[in-house]
């Protein structure tokens, strides 16, 4: 999975360089490079977030589990997980609704 994120970041770097080169050196911007760069950045962010979850290196796992007492962390784990699952469910629902609205325009 690390190599996939590295690939997306390399493609993003190449796309931004192409945009810069065509805009400032050739005085004519390549079409859709900004949108492609935005989509590549989103892919890289989501894959890197998944890598962070896999390695348990997000702030919730690193900082608070070392600071707070074990009993409090155990008590807080269920509400935190419930909030996380509900957030992702709502984000998924909104994404599907947006895709359904925009699907007919393409």
C-alpha positions in Angstrom: 0.0 0.0 0.0 2.9 2.3 0.6 4.0 1.9 -3.0 0.5 2.9 -4.2 0.7 6.1 -2.3 4.2 6.8 -3.6 2.9 6.2 -7.1 0.1 8.7 -6.6 2.5 11.3 -5.2 4.8 10.8 -8.2 1.9 11.2 -10.6 0.8 14.3 -8.7 4.3 15.8 -8.8 4.5 15.1 -12.6 1.1 16.7 -13.2 1.9 19.8 -11.2 5.3 20.1 -13.0 3.5 19.7 -16.4 1.0 22.4 -15.4 3.8 24.8 -14.3 5.9 24.1 -17.3 3.1 24.6 -19.9 1.7 27.7 -18.1 4.9 29.6 -17.5 7.3 28.4 -20.1 5.0 27.7 -23.1 2.5 30.4 -22.2 -0.4 28.0 -22.7 -1.7 25.8 -20.0 -2.3 22.1 -20.5 -6.0 21.3 -20.2 -7.4 19.7 -17.0 -4.1 19.5 -15.2 -5.5 21.3 -12.2 -8.4 18.9 -11.9 -6.2 15.8 -12.4 -3.8 17.1 -9.7 -6.7 17.6 -7.3 -8.0 14.1 -7.9 -4.5 12.6 -7.5 -4.1 14.6 -4.2 -7.4 13.1 -2.9 -6.3 9.6 -3.8 -2.9 10.1 -2.0 -4.6 11.6 1.0 -7.1 8.7 1.4 -4.5 6.0 0.9 -2.0 7.7 3.3 -4.9 8.0 5.9 -5.5 4.3 5.5 -1.7 3.6 6.0 -1.8 5.8 9.1 -4.8 3.8 10.5 -3.0 0.5 9.7 0.2 1.6 11.5 -1.9 3.1 14.3 0.0 6.4 14.0 -2.9 8.9 14.0 -3.1 11.4 16.9 -5.9 9.4 18.6 -3.7 6.4 18.9 -0.4 8.1 19.7 -1.1 11.0 22.1 -4.2 10.3 24.0 -3.5 6.6 24.7 -0.3 7.6 26.4 -1.7 10.6 28.4 -5.0 9.4 29.7 -5.5 6.6 32.2 -6.2 3.1 30.8 -9.7 2.9 32.4 -10.7 6.2 30.8 -9.4 5.1 27.5 -11.3 1.9 27.7 -14.5 3.8 28.6 -13.9 6.3 25.8 -13.1 3.7 23.0 -16.8 2.7 22.4 -18.2 6.3 22.0 -15.2 7.2 19.9 -15.6 4.2 17.6 -19.4 4.8 17.4 -18.8 8.5 16.4 -16.2 7.4 13.9 -18.5 4.8 12.3 -21.4 7.2 12.2 -19.3 9.9 10.6 -18.1 7.5 7.9 -21.6 6.2 7.3 -22.9 9.8 6.8 -19.9 10.6 4.5 -20.7 7.5 2.5 -24.4 8.4 2.3 -23.6 12.0 1.2 -21.1 10.7 -1.4 -23.6 8.3 -2.9 -26.3 11.1 -3.0 -23.8 13.5 -4.7 -22.9 10.8 -7.3 -26.5 10.2 -8.0 -27.1 13.9 -8.6 -24.0 14.4 -10.7 -24.2 11.1 -12.6 -26.7 12.3 -15.1 -24.6 15.4 -16.0 -21.7 13.5 -17.4 
